[in-house]
């Protein structure tokens, strides 16, 4: 029997993907309202599809619903960002500590392929591909640890801060640093140099929260920043 034709993604899935990309690329700012009727007009659909899309984004931690105000892009406070990144650092370091060495050449090759995609996207200024190739690189890297619970938790925390990645991506030096970090991580894996890999894992997390907190302070002021810390 011939294979059944692939089903087209639902309108809600497409809308959620588009809004997620807008958040990732900084086109939609923290605390920006997501008005259902405006989204219906933009995507030429009805409220049911829009509400399903917003529900999925809320589950990912990208959108929050405020009583009597509706949905908005989740605006993490500096305190929340520091908390999330503190946990991310410990979990990601835990993952690289338990990666079995030596790493199989096939896994190194997968990481090298993803890094070539990332480098090409950086050179072209294709920030959407930069984001997703970087995300996939780290999913493969941490997947080497083999602990399914740890891998899932790392992914969930990474989702919570999708919206702040664009702040570091605005600076070419940050993109180049990420590119160089990936290359050095691959070298550390190939050479079974765990201490170097741990240090790179910690360093790689630094630019995004720093850039986000600086932008948050410029936008909302130091009074709110201090009150949350």
C-alpha positions as CSV (number, residue, x, y, z in Angstrom):
1,X,0.0,0.0,0.0
2,X,1.3,3.5,-0.8
3,X,2.2,5.6,2.2
4,X,-0.5,8.0,3.4
5,X,0.3,11.6,2.6
6,X,1.8,13.6,5.4
7,X,-0.7,15.7,7.3
8,X,-0.3,19.4,7.1
9,X,0.4,21.0,10.5
10,X,-2.6,22.6,12.1
11,X,-3.1,26.3,12.1
12,X,-2.5,26.5,15.8
13,X,0.9,24.8,15.4
14,X,1.9,27.2,12.6
15,X,0.8,30.2,14.6
16,X,2.7,29.0,17.7
17,X,5.8,28.4,15.7
18,X,5.7,31.9,14.1
19,X,5.2,33.6,17.5
20,X,8.0,31.5,19.0
21,X,10.3,32.6,16.3
22,X,9.3,36.2,16.8
23,X,10.2,35.9,20.5
24,X,13.5,34.1,19.8
25,X,14.5,36.7,17.3
26,X,13.5,39.6,19.6
27,X,10.7,40.8,17.3
28,X,8.4,40.5,20.2
29,X,9.6,42.0,23.5
30,X,9.2,40.8,27.1
31,X,5.8,41.9,28.5
32,X,4.5,42.7,25.0
33,X,0.7,42.0,24.8
34,X,-0.5,39.3,22.5
35,X,-4.0,40.5,21.6
36,X,-6.1,37.7,20.2
37,X,-8.0,39.7,17.6
38,X,-4.7,41.2,16.3
39,X,-3.3,37.7,15.9
40,X,-6.5,36.5,14.2
41,X,-6.2,39.3,11.7
42,X,-2.4,38.7,11.2
43,X,-2.8,35.0,10.6
44,X,-6.3,35.2,9.0
45,X,-7.8,32.7,11.3
46,X,-10.3,32.4,14.2
47,X,-9.8,32.8,18.0
48,X,-9.9,29.0,18.6
49,X,-6.6,28.5,16.6
50,X,-5.0,31.5,18.3
51,X,-6.0,30.4,21.8
52,X,-4.6,26.9,21.2
53,X,-1.3,28.4,19.9
54,X,-1.0,30.7,23.0
55,X,-1.8,27.7,25.3
56,X,1.1,25.8,23.7
57,X,3.4,28.7,24.1
58,X,2.3,29.1,27.7
59,X,3.2,25.5,28.4
60,X,6.7,26.2,27.0
61,X,7.1,29.2,29.3
62,X,7.3,31.7,26.5
63,X,3.9,33.3,27.2
64,X,2.0,34.1,30.3
65,X,-1.7,34.9,30.9
66,X,-2.5,37.8,33.3
67,X,-6.1,37.9,34.7
68,X,-8.2,40.7,33.0
69,X,-5.3,41.5,30.7
70,X,-4.8,38.5,28.5
71,X,-1.7,37.0,27.1
72,X,1.7,38.6,26.9
73,X,5.3,37.6,26.1
74,X,6.7,36.3,29.4
75,X,9.0,38.9,30.9
76,X,11.6,37.2,33.1
77,X,12.9,39.4,35.9
78,X,16.7,39.5,36.4
79,X,16.2,37.5,39.6
80,X,14.4,34.8,37.7
81,X,17.0,34.8,35.0
82,X,19.8,34.4,37.6
83,X,17.9,31.5,39.3
84,X,17.3,29.7,36.0
85,X,20.9,30.1,34.8
86,X,22.3,29.0,38.1
87,X,20.3,25.7,37.9
88,X,21.1,25.4,34.2
89,X,24.8,25.6,34.9
90,X,24.7,22.9,37.5
91,X,22.7,20.5,35.4
92,X,24.7,21.1,32.2
93,X,27.9,20.6,34.1
94,X,26.5,17.4,35.7
95,X,25.7,16.2,32.2
96,X,29.2,16.7,30.8
97,X,30.7,15.2,34.0
98,X,29.0,11.8,33.2
99,X,29.6,11.7,29.4
100,X,31.3,8.3,28.8
101,X,34.8,8.8,27.3
102,X,36.0,8.2,24.7
103,X,33.1,9.6,22.6
104,X,32.3,7.6,19.5
105,X,33.6,9.2,16.2
106,X,30.0,9.1,14.8
107,X,28.8,11.4,17.6
108,X,31.8,13.8,17.1
109,X,30.8,13.9,13.4
110,X,27.2,14.8,14.3
111,X,28.4,17.7,16.4
112,X,30.8,18.9,13.7
113,X,28.0,18.9,11.1
114,X,25.8,21.0,13.4
115,X,28.6,23.3,14.1
116,X,29.2,23.9,10.4
117,X,25.6,24.8,10.1
118,X,25.9,27.2,13.0
119,X,29.1,28.8,11.6
120,X,27.5,29.3,8.2
121,X,24.4,30.9,9.7
122,X,26.6,33.2,11.8
123,X,28.5,34.3,8.7
124,X,25.2,34.9,6.8
125,X,23.5,36.7,9.7
126,X,20.7,34.1,9.7
127,X,19.8,34.4,13.3
128,X,16.9,31.9,13.2
129,X,19.2,29.2,11.9
130,X,21.9,30.3,14.5
131,X,19.3,29.8,17.2
132,X,18.1,26.4,16.2
133,X,21.5,25.0,15.1
134,X,22.9,26.1,18.5
135,X,20.0,24.5,20.3
136,X,20.4,21.2,18.4
137,X,24.2,21.2,19.0
138,X,23.7,21.3,22.8
139,X,20.9,18.8,22.7
140,X,23.3,16.3,21.0
141,X,26.1,17.3,23.3
142,X,24.1,16.8,26.5
143,X,22.4,13.7,25.1
144,X,25.8,12.0,25.2
145,X,25.4,11.7,29.0
146,X,22.7,9.1,28.5
147,X,20.6,10.2,31.5
148,X,17.1,10.7,30.1
149,X,15.7,12.6,33.2
150,X,18.7,14.9,33.2
151,X,18.4,15.5,29.4
152,X,14.7,16.3,29.7
153,X,15.2,18.7,32.6
154,X,18.0,20.6,30.7
155,X,15.7,20.9,27.7
156,X,12.8,22.3,29.8
157,X,15.0,24.9,31.4
158,X,16.5,25.9,28.1
159,X,12.9,26.5,26.8
160,X,12.2,28.9,29.6
161,X,14.9,31.3,28.4
162,X,14.3,31.1,24.7
163,X,13.2,34.7,24.7
164,X,16.4,36.1,26.1
165,X,18.8,34.6,23.6
166,X,18.3,37.4,21.1
167,X,19.9,39.9,23.4
168,X,23.3,38.3,23.1
169,X,22.8,37.6,19.4
170,X,22.6,41.4,18.8
171,X,26.4,41.5,19.3
172,X,28.6,39.9,16.6
173,X,31.3,39.2,19.2
174,X,28.9,37.1,21.2
175,X,28.0,35.0,18.1
176,X,31.7,34.6,17.3
177,X,32.4,33.5,20.9
178,X,29.6,30.9,20.7
179,X,31.1,29.6,17.4
180,X,34.5,29.3,19.0
181,X,33.1,27.7,22.1
182,X,31.5,25.0,20.0
183,X,34.7,24.2,18.2
184,X,36.6,24.1,21.5
185,X,33.9,21.8,23.0
186,X,34.4,19.4,20.1
187,X,38.2,19.4,20.6
188,X,37.7,18.7,24.3
189,X,35.4,15.8,23.5
190,X,37.8,14.4,20.9
191,X,40.7,14.6,23.4
192,X,38.6,13.3,26.4
193,X,39.5,16.5,28.3
194,X,36.6,16.7,30.8
195,X,37.9,19.7,32.8
196,X,38.2,21.8,29.6
197,X,34.7,20.7,28.6
198,X,33.2,21.7,32.0
199,X,34.9,25.1,31.9
200,X,33.6,25.7,28.4
201,X,30.1,24.7,29.5
202,X,30.1,27.2,32.3
203,X,31.5,30.0,30.1
204,X,29.1,29.4,27.2
205,X,26.1,30.3,29.4
206,X,27.4,33.7,30.4
207,X,26.6,36.1,27.5
208,X,22.8,35.8,27.2
209,X,21.8,36.5,30.8
210,X,24.3,39.3,31.0
211,X,22.9,41.0,27.9
212,X,19.3,40.5,28.9
213,X,19.8,41.9,32.4
214,X,21.6,45.0,31.0
215,X,18.7,45.6,28.5
216,X,16.1,45.0,31.3
217,X,17.7,47.6,33.5
218,X,17.8,50.1,30.7
219,X,14.2,49.5,29.9
220,X,12.6,49.2,33.3
221,X,15.2,51.0,35.5
222,X,17.3,50.0,38.5
223,X,14.5,50.4,41.0
224,X,12.6,47.4,39.8
225,X,15.7,45.5,39.3
226,X,16.8,46.0,42.9
227,X,13.3,45.2,44.3
228,X,13.3,41.8,42.7
229,X,16.8,40.8,43.8
